[in-house]
């Protein structure tokens, strides 16, 4: 993937994570608490109701390869992405209440000297 995290300055600028996917800036959305057997096509269809979806990533267990119930959706239009977040956050999808939010970059942790 040619994604580059942009829009962040050092020390705490915690705006939304955006990526340059070669055709402009896209917004990355966190989706959590969905069914472990949900597919990327399912998430693409749900978020596709609110705009174009560039990428869907479901986080999986390394050993079993089962979905862990959370992942990320990348949408190229920030306005459409925010609308999807507003509508889908705490929505019932497949009998589960999902959490949907704009992603933010974690602040860099400084290594503490041991000893």
C-alpha positions in Angstrom: 0.0 0.0 0.0 1.3 3.5 -0.8 -0.4 5.1 2.1 1.4 7.9 3.9 0.1 9.3 7.2 -0.2 13.0 6.9 -1.8 15.9 8.7 0.2 15.5 12.0 2.7 17.6 13.7 5.0 16.4 16.4 3.8 16.5 20.0 0.1 16.1 20.1 -1.7 17.3 17.0 -4.4 14.7 17.2 -6.5 15.5 14.1 -8.0 12.6 12.1 -5.6 10.2 10.4 -5.6 10.8 6.7 -3.8 9.0 3.9 -2.7 10.0 0.5 -3.9 7.1 -1.7 -2.6 8.7 -4.9 -5.8 10.5 -5.6 -6.0 13.0 -2.8 -6.4 12.8 1.0 -8.6 10.0 2.4 -10.0 9.6 5.9 -9.5 6.4 7.9 -12.4 5.3 10.1 -12.2 2.9 13.1 -15.1 0.3 13.2 -15.4 -1.8 16.3 -17.6 -4.5 17.9 -18.9 -6.0 14.7 -19.4 -9.7 14.4 -16.2 -11.7 14.1 -17.5 -13.4 11.0 -18.2 -10.1 9.2 -16.4 -9.8 5.9 -14.7 -6.8 4.3 -17.4 -6.9 1.6 -20.0 -6.5 4.4 -18.3 -3.4 5.7 -17.7 -2.0 2.2 -21.5 -2.4 1.4 -22.5 -0.7 4.7 -20.1 2.3 4.4 -20.7 2.4 0.6 -24.2 3.7 1.3 -22.6 7.0 2.4 -19.9 7.4 -0.2 -17.0 5.7 -2.0 -14.9 3.2 0.0 -11.3 2.9 -1.0 -10.1 0.3 1.4 -11.4 -2.0 4.2 -9.1 -3.8 6.7 -10.4 -6.3 9.2 -7.9 -7.1 12.0 -7.4 -10.8 12.3 -5.9 -13.2 14.9 -2.4 -14.2 13.7 -2.9 -17.9 14.4 -6.6 -18.7 13.7 -7.0 -15.9 11.2 -10.5 -15.2 12.7 -11.7 -11.6 12.7 -11.2 -9.8 16.0 -14.4 -7.7 15.6 -12.7 -4.5 14.6 -11.1 -2.9 11.6 -10.6 0.2 9.5 -12.5 1.7 6.5 -10.8 4.3 4.3 -13.1 6.8 2.4 -11.7 9.4 0.0 -14.2 12.1 0.8 -13.9 13.5 4.4 -17.5 14.9 4.3 -18.9 11.5 3.4 -16.7 9.8 5.9 -17.9 12.1 8.7 -21.5 11.5 7.7 -21.0 7.7 7.9 -19.4 8.1 11.3 -22.3 10.2 12.6 -24.9 7.8 11.3 -23.3 4.5 12.0 -21.8 5.1 15.4 -23.8 3.0 17.9 -25.9 1.6 15.1 -27.1 -2.0 15.3 -25.4 -4.0 12.6 -26.0 -7.7 12.5 -27.4 -7.7 16.1 -24.4 -5.9 17.5 -24.0 -2.2 18.5 -20.9 -1.0 16.5 -18.5 1.8 17.5 -17.5 4.0 14.6 -15.1 6.9 15.0 -12.5 9.0 13.1 -9.1 7.6 13.8 -6.5 9.7 15.5 -2.8 9.1 15.7 -1.5 8.0 19.1 1.0 10.4 20.6 4.6 9.1 20.3 5.7 7.5 23.5 9.1 8.4 24.9 11.2 5.6 26.1 11.8 5.8 29.9 15.3 4.8 31.0 15.3 1.6 33.0 17.3 1.1 36.1 
